């Protein structure tokens, strides 16, 4: 029998969110590129916590998890956000 995570009653809690989705939730209405250093640090910590807790939660219910892929995507997103933030800062000077 093939089990799908989408069939689980807690799917909304177990599904993998992108780093951007988590950061938007963490920062409320401030884009990551415009967030100050402390806000970005807070958002990245929340993303890391979301990845590790999500993996444990999915494993608890017997679902697979691509933790390395999630971390890779989050790091790429953070890198691209940093580049965009630097460009915005340079334009505003």
C-alpha atoms as a printed R data frame, in Angstrom:
   type eleno elety resid chain resno      x      y      z
1  ATOM     1    CA   UNK     A     1  0.000  0.000  0.000
2  ATOM     2    CA   UNK     A     2  1.412  3.352 -1.047
3  ATOM     3    CA   UNK     A     3  0.926  6.070  1.508
4  ATOM     4    CA   UNK     A     4  0.839  9.670  0.481
5  ATOM     5    CA   UNK     A     5  1.537 12.490  2.890
6  ATOM     6    CA   UNK     A     6 -1.396 14.326  1.276
7  ATOM     7    CA   UNK     A     7 -3.743 11.702  2.741
8  ATOM     8    CA   UNK     A     8 -2.626 12.466  6.280
9  ATOM     9    CA   UNK     A     9 -5.084 14.522  8.380
10 ATOM    10    CA   UNK     A    10 -2.235 16.794  9.506
11 ATOM    11    CA   UNK     A    11 -0.962 17.384  5.960
12 ATOM    12    CA   UNK     A    12 -1.021 21.169  6.322
13 ATOM    13    CA   UNK     A    13  1.290 20.859  9.310
14 ATOM    14    CA   UNK     A    14  3.537 18.228  7.727
15 ATOM    15    CA   UNK     A    15  4.004 19.608  4.227
16 ATOM    16    CA   UNK     A    16  7.305 21.144  3.237
17 ATOM    17    CA   UNK     A    17  7.147 24.890  2.801
18 ATOM    18    CA   UNK     A    18  9.632 26.863  0.785
19 ATOM    19    CA   UNK     A    19 12.055 29.126  2.601
20 ATOM    20    CA   UNK     A    20 10.330 32.097  1.007
21 ATOM    21    CA   UNK     A    21  6.943 31.034  2.398
22 ATOM    22    CA   UNK     A    22  8.378 30.582  5.882
23 ATOM    23    CA   UNK     A    23 10.215 33.922  5.734
24 ATOM    24    CA   UNK     A    24  7.082 35.726  4.561
25 ATOM    25    CA   UNK     A    25  5.277 34.289  7.563
26 ATOM    26    CA   UNK     A    26  8.159 35.145  9.923
27 ATOM    27    CA   UNK     A    27  8.686 38.693  8.666
28 ATOM    28    CA   UNK     A    28  4.992 39.424  8.179
29 ATOM    29    CA   UNK     A    29  4.866 42.101  5.470
30 ATOM    30    CA   UNK     A    30  8.546 43.052  5.116
31 ATOM    31    CA   UNK     A    31 10.298 41.541  2.070
32 ATOM    32    CA   UNK     A    32 13.492 39.745  3.068
33 ATOM    33    CA   UNK     A    33 15.513 42.063  0.832
34 ATOM    34    CA   UNK     A    34 14.345 45.086  2.856
35 ATOM    35    CA   UNK     A    35 14.603 43.481  6.295
36 ATOM    36    CA   UNK     A    36 17.311 44.644  8.646
37 ATOM    37    CA   UNK     A    37 20.066 42.340  9.921
38 ATOM    38    CA   UNK     A    38 18.188 41.219 13.043
39 ATOM    39    CA   UNK     A    39 14.996 40.490 11.100
40 ATOM    40    CA   UNK     A    40 16.901 38.419  8.523
41 ATOM    41    CA   UNK     A    41 18.690 36.491 11.274
42 ATOM    42    CA   UNK     A    42 15.341 35.789 12.949
43 ATOM    43    CA   UNK     A    43 13.802 34.649  9.643
44 ATOM    44    CA   UNK     A    44 16.724 32.335  8.828
45 ATOM    45    CA   UNK     A    45 16.572 30.784 12.313
46 ATOM    46    CA   UNK     A    46 12.842 30.177 11.883
47 ATOM    47    CA   UNK     A    47 13.485 28.573  8.487
48 ATOM    48    CA   UNK     A    48 16.148 26.282  9.999
49 ATOM    49    CA   UNK     A    49 13.833 25.345 12.861
50 ATOM    50    CA   UNK     A    50 11.001 24.693 10.405
51 ATOM    51    CA   UNK     A    51 13.204 22.327  8.382
52 ATOM    52    CA   UNK     A    52 14.461 20.327 11.365
53 ATOM    53    CA   UNK     A    53 11.100 20.127 13.162
54 ATOM    54    CA   UNK     A    54  9.359 19.275  9.889
55 ATOM    55    CA   UNK     A    55 11.729 16.383  9.251
56 ATOM    56    CA   UNK     A    56 11.171 14.991 12.735
57 ATOM    57    CA   UNK     A    57  7.400 15.370 12.405
58 ATOM    58    CA   UNK     A    58  7.279 13.636  9.013
59 ATOM    59    CA   UNK     A    59  9.543 10.828 10.257
60 ATOM    60    CA   UNK     A    60  7.308 10.404 13.309
61 ATOM    61    CA   UNK     A    61  4.364  9.607 11.038
62 ATOM    62    CA   UNK     A    62  6.415  7.446  8.649
63 ATOM    63    CA   UNK     A    63  6.772  9.833  5.717
64 ATOM    64    CA   UNK     A    64  9.935 10.454  3.735
65 ATOM    65    CA   UNK     A    65 11.671 13.786  3.889
66 ATOM    66    CA   UNK     A    66 14.197 15.442  1.593
67 ATOM    67    CA   UNK     A    67 15.983 17.408  4.303
68 ATOM    68    CA   UNK     A    68 19.133 17.943  2.251
69 ATOM    69    CA   UNK     A    69 17.032 19.307 -0.599
70 ATOM    70    CA   UNK     A    70 15.151 21.630  1.739
71 ATOM    71    CA   UNK     A    71 18.404 22.939  3.201
72 ATOM    72    CA   UNK     A    72 19.894 23.379 -0.270
73 ATOM    73    CA   UNK     A    73 16.866 25.306 -1.518
74 ATOM    74    CA   UNK     A    74 16.823 27.471  1.612
75 ATOM    75    CA   UNK     A    75 20.527 28.294  1.251
76 ATOM    76    CA   UNK     A    76 20.110 29.155 -2.434
77 ATOM    77    CA   UNK     A    77 17.110 31.354 -1.641
78 ATOM    78    CA   UNK     A    78 19.018 33.096  1.182
79 ATOM    79    CA   UNK     A    79 21.997 33.681 -1.121
80 ATOM    80    CA   UNK     A    80 19.807 35.153 -3.878
81 ATOM    81    CA   UNK     A    81 18.002 37.320 -1.308
82 ATOM    82    CA   UNK     A    82 21.359 38.627 -0.080
83 ATOM    83    CA   UNK     A    83 22.371 39.560 -3.614
84 ATOM    84    CA   UNK     A    84 19.055 41.384 -4.135
85 ATOM    85    CA   UNK     A    85 19.433 43.166 -0.786
86 ATOM    86    CA   UNK     A    86 22.956 44.308 -1.697
87 ATOM    87    CA   UNK     A    87 21.725 45.650 -5.053
88 ATOM    88    CA   UNK     A    88 18.886 47.545 -3.357
89 ATOM    89    CA   UNK     A    89 21.289 48.993 -0.792
90 ATOM    90    CA   UNK     A    90 23.686 50.074 -3.556
91 ATOM    91    CA   UNK     A    91 20.846 51.711 -5.532
92 ATOM    92    CA   UNK     A    92 19.620 53.637 -2.474
93 ATOM    93    CA   UNK     A    93 23.041 55.180 -1.802
